[in-house]
Amino acid sequence: MAPTVYLLSRFAACALLLSACASSSPDATDHGASPKATNPAIAWVQTAAEYDAISRSVYRAAQDALPGKVADVSWSALPDQTDAGDLPAAVILDVDETVVSNAEFQSSFIPPFSDKKLDVWNRAHRAVPITGVVEFAKQARQLGVTLFFLTNRPCTASENDRCPQKTTVVQDIGEAGIPVSGEFVMLSAERPEWGKEKSVRRNYVARNYRVIMLIGDDLGDFIPCTRQNPVHPCTQGATVASRQAATLEYQEYWGNGWYILPNPMHGSWASVK
């Protein structure tokens, strides 16, 4: 990503996050505390041309970088992945607020938030894609890149299905314009070792693929152990200061294999202190 575009995107996102924080209660969860349409963060995502422009800019920058990242077999977007030049290339994308927008759900659900409410809502509504993602996915697949979709929507087994929520997620991604089969969609709790810490699933993908890009809307889509309440394998909760330090530690990746979209509505940022 060009430095100017990257800085503008970061500044705009930070300013809106501060606005959203001011309107949220102190015990805000990952999905925020207030779904009301008057919430400025939700209103901005739903109506601001600026949000659309930033999303388009992020995906265009990622799309422009694809050929070079595919060709450079020494490159990986995972700092710990080495000697992966013989592996096929893959991109890992988050789902909510990265591939599909849940802004309408955020503005309409009755608190408190629950994963079941989100699942029911998504089953009843057609998914809306984030601007730029469909074009990016098409270009990536044309270059032979495999797309993986990681989400912290959890599996909750029913009598007849070990993970009925996976059907919803696969459906949402397809409705957004990116057909995908279940083997490339990875939910939390889908396997015993797959908790909400996404680094475990990223490392799983890295066993068989060279991960050339990460795309998401939350720091946890890129960096491990960014949540206030640690989940395995993390042993210590994150703080505002530790998250800032981690962002700086990996600064060479932002706009260079790591592409982050703005999300002032909810996320791990909402609960840290």
Secondary structure, 3 states (H helix, E strand, C coil): CCHHHHHHHHHHHHHHHHHHHHHCCCCCCCCCCCCCCCCHHHHHHHHCHHHHHHHHHHHHHHHHHHHHHHHCCCCCCCCCCCCCCCCCEEEEEECECCCEECHHHHHHCCCCCCHHHHHHHHHHCCCEECCCHHHHHHHHHHCCCEEEEEEEEECCCCCCCCCHHHHHHHHHHHHCCCCCCHHHEEEECCCCCCCCCCHHHHHHHHCCCEEEEEEECCHHHCCCCCCCCCCCCCCCCCCHHHHHHHHHHCHHHECCCEEECCCCCCCHHHCCC
